[in-house]
Amino acid sequence: MTTQAFDVQLPIDIKGIMEILPHRYPFLLVDRIVELERGKIITGIKNVTMNEPFFQGHFPGEPVMPGVLILEAMAQVGSILACLSDPERMGRLAYFAGVDKARFRRIVRPGDQLVLKLEMIKQKGKIIKMAGQAFVDEQLATEAELMASFA
């Protein structure tokens, strides 16, 4: 995959994701990109396993993926869409600028597969706004509008 030339083959695997995002274990929260329409939509996958370090303390005996990490996974998928939609963003860090309308509708547990769908809704200068949804077994788990600023 040559991201600079935007010759992207789907699915994008973890090696391709690591060419785009600066995140690394334990904070890389996307495993695969399965759908992409530059400037519009993206779908990513996060396989949730008991090996995730946050399950040690959240919560012992009742493992639940923290909602803020679901939002982070959505933001990482959105960053991939933003970078692959504009070559000027490649290699730049994206910072959270805001989260609106966040709702948590279903608990996410080890063994679940998060399907993260984001849609670009606004771009103005360095600020991007996306609508995101996270699904488990086709059930809505989390939704939010996310804003990011590129350094």
SULTA-V798606 format. One record per pair of residues at least 6 apart in sequence whose ideal C-beta (glycine too) atoms are under 8 Angstrom apart, sorted by the first residue. I is the first residue (numbers start at 0). J is the second residue. If there is no record, write none. Layout:
# SULTA-V798606
I|J ; I|J
This chain:
# SULTA-V798606
0|6 ; 0|7 ; 0|8 ; 0|11 ; 0|15 ; 0|18 ; 2|15 ; 2|18 ; 2|19 ; 2|82 ; 2|83 ; 2|89 ; 3|86 ; 3|89 ; 5|37 ; 5|83 ; 5|86 ; 7|15 ; 7|35 ; 7|83 ; 9|32 ; 9|33 ; 9|34 ; 9|35 ; 10|31 ; 10|32 ; 10|33 ; 11|19 ; 11|31 ; 11|32 ; 11|35 ; 11|79 ; 12|31 ; 13|27 ; 13|30 ; 13|31 ; 15|32 ; 16|27 ; 16|29 ; 16|30 ; 16|31 ; 16|32 ; 16|79 ; 17|23 ; 17|27 ; 19|78 ; 19|79 ; 19|82 ; 19|83 ; 19|89 ; 20|27 ; 20|29 ; 20|75 ; 20|78 ; 20|79 ; 21|92 ; 22|28 ; 22|75 ; 25|51 ; 25|52 ; 26|71 ; 27|75 ; 28|45 ; 28|68 ; 28|71 ; 28|72 ; 28|75 ; 29|43 ; 29|44 ; 29|45 ; 29|72 ; 29|75 ; 29|76 ; 29|79 ; 29|115 ; 30|43 ; 30|44 ; 30|45 ; 30|46 ; 31|43 ; 31|44 ; 32|41 ; 32|42 ; 32|43 ; 32|44 ; 32|76 ; 32|79 ; 33|42 ; 33|43 ; 33|44 ; 34|40 ; 34|41 ; 34|42 ; 35|41 ; 35|42 ; 35|80 ; 35|83 ; 37|80 ; 37|83 ; 37|84 ; 38|84 ; 38|85 ; 38|119 ; 39|118 ; 39|119 ; 40|80 ; 40|116 ; 40|117 ; 40|118 ; 40|119 ; 41|76 ; 41|77 ; 41|79 ; 41|80 ; 41|116 ; 41|117 ; 42|76 ; 42|114 ; 42|115 ; 42|116 ; 42|117 ; 43|72 ; 43|75 ; 43|76 ; 43|79 ; 43|114 ; 43|115 ; 43|117 ; 44|112 ; 44|113 ; 44|114 ; 44|115 ; 45|72 ; 45|112 ; 45|113 ; 45|115 ; 46|112 ; 46|113 ; 47|64 ; 47|107 ; 47|108 ; 47|109 ; 47|110 ; 47|111 ; 47|112 ; 47|113 ; 48|109 ; 48|110 ; 49|62 ; 49|109 ; 49|110 ; 51|64 ; 51|109 ; 53|64 ; 53|65 ; 53|68 ; 54|62 ; 54|64 ; 54|109 ; 57|63 ; 57|64 ; 57|65 ; 62|108 ; 62|109 ; 63|106 ; 63|107 ; 63|108 ; 64|106 ; 64|107 ; 64|108 ; 64|111 ; 66|101 ; 66|103 ; 66|141 ; 69|103 ; 69|107 ; 69|113 ; 69|133 ; 69|140 ; 69|141 ; 70|98 ; 70|101 ; 70|131 ; 70|141 ; 70|143 ; 70|145 ; 72|113 ; 72|115 ; 72|133 ; 73|115 ; 73|117 ; 73|131 ; 73|133 ; 73|141 ; 73|143 ; 73|145 ; 74|93 ; 74|95 ; 74|131 ; 74|145 ; 74|147 ; 76|115 ; 76|117 ; 76|131 ; 77|117 ; 77|127 ; 77|129 ; 77|131 ; 77|145 ; 77|147 ; 78|93 ; 78|147 ; 80|117 ; 80|119 ; 80|129 ; 81|88 ; 81|93 ; 81|119 ; 81|127 ; 81|147 ; 81|149 ; 82|88 ; 82|89 ; 82|91 ; 84|119 ; 88|149 ; 91|149 ; 91|150 ; 92|149 ; 92|150 ; 93|127 ; 93|147 ; 93|148 ; 93|149 ; 93|150 ; 94|147 ; 94|148 ; 94|149 ; 94|150 ; 95|145 ; 95|146 ; 95|147 ; 96|126 ; 96|146 ; 96|147 ; 96|148 ; 97|145 ; 97|146 ; 98|143 ; 98|144 ; 98|145 ; 98|146 ; 99|143 ; 99|144 ; 99|146 ; 100|142 ; 100|143 ; 100|144 ; 101|141 ; 101|142 ; 101|143 ; 102|141 ; 102|142 ; 102|143 ; 103|140 ; 103|141 ; 104|138 ; 104|139 ; 104|140 ; 104|141 ; 104|142 ; 105|135 ; 105|138 ; 105|139 ; 105|140 ; 105|141 ; 106|140 ; 107|113 ; 107|133 ; 107|135 ; 107|140 ; 107|141 ; 111|135 ; 111|136 ; 112|135 ; 113|133 ; 113|134 ; 113|135 ; 113|140 ; 114|133 ; 114|134 ; 114|135 ; 115|131 ; 115|132 ; 115|133 ; 116|131 ; 116|132 ; 116|133 ; 116|134 ; 117|129 ; 117|130 ; 117|131 ; 117|132 ; 117|145 ; 118|129 ; 118|130 ; 118|131 ; 119|127 ; 119|128 ; 119|129 ; 120|128 ; 120|129 ; 120|130 ; 120|144 ; 121|127 ; 121|128 ; 122|128 ; 125|148 ; 125|149 ; 126|146 ; 126|147 ; 126|148 ; 127|146 ; 127|147 ; 127|148 ; 127|149 ; 128|144 ; 128|145 ; 128|146 ; 129|144 ; 129|145 ; 129|146 ; 129|147 ; 130|142 ; 130|143 ; 130|144 ; 131|141 ; 131|142 ; 131|143 ; 131|144 ; 131|145 ; 132|139 ; 132|141 ; 132|142 ; 133|139 ; 133|140 ; 133|141 ; 133|142 ; 134|140
